[in-house]
Amino acid sequence: MSLSAVTYEVRLAESAADRAACFAVRKEVFVAEQGVAEEIEYDAYDAVAVHVLAVRDDGVPLGTGRLLHGESAAARTGGAAGVGSLGRLAVTKEARGLGVGVALVRAVEEAARAHGLTAVDLHAQTHALGFYERLGYEAYGPEFPDAGIPHRAMRRAL
């Protein structure tokens, strides 16, 4: 299938099957590809997060992301009022370059607006800073390791 022929949709992952697809994408990208320990990839926040899923028209999952809001976001946002936390953004190798990551970020931002949030924070792997900057995020604070991978905190007002 040529890249130009791939069509997909991004939706909230509300069913058990959609959640399982989100976790499968995360396992493929973070655990298998990037070497993140499986026991730290999945956490208690998964149960309360808003998950988004990109799926190809034939049902193959292409990417995922999640939004933490309220108390679950406080630890990642410094407790800032009205700020959600975008995280666990992952796009499968075969879907990179198709706009899936941008669509997922925008879907998380829309979910943040629906929850009354005014900004979104994220912890970006340093190699992805340019991607997020193109979407309007600004880095702040020093570089720090997360799962052994260098990161920077970023924020975008909605």
C-alpha positions as CSV (number, residue, x, y, z in Angstrom):
1,M,0.0,0.0,0.0
2,S,1.5,3.3,-1.0
3,L,1.8,6.0,1.6
4,S,-0.6,8.3,-0.2
5,A,-3.3,5.6,-0.3
6,V,-3.3,5.2,3.5
7,T,-6.4,6.7,5.2
8,Y,-7.1,6.7,8.8
9,E,-9.3,8.1,11.6
10,V,-8.5,9.3,15.1
11,R,-11.0,8.6,17.8
12,L,-11.4,8.4,21.5
13,A,-10.4,4.9,22.7
14,E,-13.4,4.1,24.8
15,S,-14.0,0.4,24.1
16,A,-11.9,-2.4,25.6
17,A,-10.7,-3.3,22.1
18,D,-9.6,0.3,21.4
19,R,-7.7,0.4,24.7
20,A,-6.0,-2.9,23.9
21,A,-5.0,-1.4,20.5
22,C,-3.5,1.7,22.3
23,F,-1.5,-0.5,24.6
24,A,-0.3,-2.7,21.7
25,V,1.0,0.3,19.9
26,R,2.8,1.6,23.0
27,K,4.4,-1.9,23.5
28,E,5.6,-1.9,19.9
29,V,7.0,1.6,20.0
30,F,8.2,2.2,23.5
31,V,9.0,-1.4,24.8
32,A,10.2,-3.2,21.6
33,E,11.6,-0.3,19.6
34,Q,12.9,2.1,22.3
35,G,13.7,-0.4,25.1
36,V,11.5,1.0,27.8
37,A,10.9,-1.5,30.5
38,E,7.3,-2.9,30.2
39,E,6.7,-2.5,33.9
40,I,7.1,1.2,33.8
41,E,5.4,1.8,30.4
42,Y,1.9,1.0,31.9
43,D,0.8,2.8,35.0
44,A,-2.1,3.5,37.3
45,Y,-2.9,6.7,35.2
46,D,-3.9,4.5,32.2
47,A,-7.2,3.7,34.1
48,V,-8.2,7.4,34.4
49,A,-6.6,8.9,31.2
50,V,-8.4,9.9,28.1
51,H,-6.9,7.7,25.3
52,V,-6.9,8.5,21.6
53,L,-6.3,6.0,18.8
54,A,-5.5,6.4,15.2
55,V,-6.6,3.4,13.1
56,R,-6.3,2.7,9.4
57,D,-9.5,2.2,7.5
58,D,-9.0,-1.6,7.6
59,G,-8.7,-1.4,11.5
60,V,-5.0,-1.6,11.9
61,P,-3.8,0.6,14.7
62,L,-1.3,3.3,13.7
63,G,-0.8,5.4,16.8
64,T,-2.0,6.5,20.2
65,G,-1.7,9.1,22.9
66,R,-3.3,10.0,26.2
67,L,-4.4,13.0,28.2
68,L,-4.2,13.3,32.0
69,H,-6.4,15.9,33.6
70,G,-7.3,16.9,37.1
71,E,-5.5,15.3,39.9
72,S,-3.8,12.7,37.6
73,A,-2.1,15.6,35.7
74,A,-0.8,17.4,38.8
75,A,2.4,15.5,39.2
76,R,3.4,16.0,35.6
77,T,2.3,19.7,35.3
78,G,3.6,21.0,38.6
79,G,0.0,21.3,39.9
80,A,-0.8,24.1,37.5
81,A,-4.5,24.8,37.4
82,G,-6.2,24.1,34.1
83,V,-3.2,22.3,32.6
84,G,-3.5,18.8,31.2
85,S,-0.7,16.4,30.4
86,L,-0.2,14.8,27.0
87,G,1.7,11.6,27.1
88,R,2.4,8.2,25.7
89,L,2.3,9.6,22.1
90,A,3.4,6.7,19.9
91,V,3.1,6.2,16.1
92,T,4.1,2.9,14.5
93,K,7.1,2.8,12.1
94,E,4.9,2.2,9.0
95,A,2.7,5.2,9.9
96,R,5.4,7.8,10.5
97,G,5.3,10.7,8.0
98,L,1.6,10.4,7.3
99,G,0.5,13.1,9.8
100,V,-0.7,10.6,12.4
101,G,1.3,12.2,15.2
102,V,-0.1,15.7,14.4
103,A,-3.7,14.3,14.3
104,L,-3.2,12.6,17.6
105,V,-1.8,15.7,19.3
106,R,-4.7,17.8,18.0
107,A,-7.2,15.1,19.2
108,V,-5.6,15.2,22.7
109,E,-5.8,19.0,22.7
110,E,-9.5,18.8,21.7
111,A,-10.1,16.4,24.6
112,A,-8.3,18.9,26.9
113,R,-10.6,21.7,25.7
114,A,-13.6,19.4,26.3
115,H,-12.4,19.0,30.0
116,G,-12.1,22.8,30.4
117,L,-8.3,22.9,30.3
118,T,-6.5,26.0,29.1
119,A,-3.1,24.5,28.3
120,V,-1.3,21.2,27.7
121,D,2.1,20.1,29.0
122,L,4.1,17.2,27.8
123,H,7.5,15.6,28.4
124,A,9.1,15.3,24.9
125,Q,11.9,13.1,24.0
126,T,14.6,15.6,23.0
127,H,14.8,14.2,19.4
128,A,11.1,15.2,19.0
129,L,11.4,18.8,20.2
130,G,11.1,20.2,16.7
131,F,7.9,18.2,16.0
132,Y,6.2,19.7,19.1
133,E,7.6,23.2,18.4
134,R,6.0,23.1,15.0
135,L,2.7,22.4,16.8
136,G,3.1,25.4,19.0
137,Y,4.7,23.9,22.1
138,E,7.5,25.7,23.9
139,A,10.2,24.0,25.9
140,Y,10.9,25.0,29.5
141,G,13.2,23.8,32.2
142,P,16.3,21.6,32.0
143,E,16.7,18.3,30.1
144,F,15.9,15.3,32.3
145,P,16.0,11.5,31.9
146,D,12.7,9.5,31.7
147,A,13.0,5.8,31.3
148,G,16.7,6.4,30.4
149,I,15.8,8.7,27.5
150,P,16.5,12.5,27.5
151,H,13.4,14.7,27.7
152,R,12.3,18.3,28.0
153,A,9.1,19.7,29.4
154,M,7.0,21.6,27.0
155,R,3.7,23.6,27.1
156,R,1.1,25.0,24.7
157,A,-1.7,27.3,25.6
158,L,-5.0,26.3,24.1
